[in-house]
Amino acid sequence: MNKLFQTSKKKINVAILLACLLFLPSMAKAYTINSVSGNLTYCDTMTKGIFIIWWDNDFNYSATADLMLDSMLAYRNTCLNELGMQDPLNAQNGFYCNIYIHTPGNPLDFFSTNFPSWGNGVGDDGNGYPFMTLPNFVLDANYAGGRWRNLAHETFHIFQTHGMWDITPGIYLTDDGGWFVEATANWFSYMRYPNDQHSFIESEILVRTPHVPLWLGWANLPFYYPNNWQRQVHQYALSTYLYYLTNNAGISDSSLVSVFYSGTSLTPQEYMYDQIGGPALRNHFMDCAAHMTNGFDFILPTQFAAAQNEWNTYAEPLDDNQFIQTYFNSGSGGWFQPTDSLTTNAWAFNTYKLLNTNTETYTFEINGDGTGTYGDNSYFQGKVLVQNSITGASFHDVVMSNNFQGSLALSLTPNDTAAYFIIASMPEICVDSNPTFQLFPYQMRISEGTTGILETGISSVPKFEIARYNLLGQKIEKNIGGLQFIVFSDGNIKKVFIQE
Ligand SMILES: [Zn+2]
């Protein structure tokens, strides 16, 4: 009895010692207040770990702050211990990281009176230290943006700061790198709340404006683009692509965000391209495009429905570029080239839809230009998504014979109700400093039967001219004026303009 008691006492002592050892680092680390905007006369505060939350003492946000701090410390734990990120510089220097709850429009509120331009976000306090401002309504349980999703997003920004402000210049060296800051903050939020109905809420824009360059964000939004919601939220929507990479393509969470503390001068997209490798990343991008086209089959159906509802509520309907052409029980009637405003940019895609009720074999072909509009080498891949009313979706790679030409023949039955021909442009470039975004033009063709397959293999037979076609795919004579496509025996196609 006595012995047993002693043993368990010893165990308890060991347990207490272990607990002390485990908590020692955080207990030993004391933080002091260093705030540009707070005022202890007018404000109440609450601290936990590295964070201090401030609010005007005319209001009572203590219960809210208590809940917030627990969540923020949990986010911090993930950032530091699972994602390899670092504390913000204020915490590293022994100061609390400041979070301010303000009450916009209320004259009683110390913060809204002194800092009327504050919104919802993270900024630099002038000392290189980040601080967060949150209007009281984003902390409401009924906040449409989701109080926890919003808090996770903004807290992730806190843990990006020391990396992107002090260590890794590549993120902001060009305007084409900034998209990753918002995309990963949203990605983190959606990773934390993957079953929330409003996670992935911006997703639909990725299939409605799929032709814009991957790195389109606020900073590089061109003057010649329509100024609408779907073009402005692109950098947020890309969180869905990042979620696909980490949840469906085997990219680890920590490698996705490792750029922040890498010290690289590369843009995030180039860093990712180097880390994952061109062939693998291109396959992931192509696969993601196909799965997004298949009703975003990697998120919940309720989330897909919510994202479509978001599109219907906020999008400019005329700027919907989901399907370049839609065909009914027929091919494209010859070679087709989209207009410049619809043509694929870098790391972008176009989709053609074929609705089918017949038993028919179709051949899908890509014939890309060798270079983009500013001379960079093109790179295309294609995939056909077939939706079958009985067996569901299947995905079929277009067989590429070089970097810009390929074909695929598929036999459809009446149960194959739709085929989506997705053409992705994925050149080996990661920034665009041209006067306008570089386009990567191509022609495509969907033919009934297999006879039209573009033979693009290297031939030992000297090439000769087979036929000429106009824009409509009609066979024409040499002397007919206008744009002609000359098909050679080696499968190459040359575009010429004949003056009459
Ligand atoms: Zn943000």
Residues whose N, C-alpha, C, O or C-beta is under 5 A from the ligand:
A	BS01	ZN	E182 A185
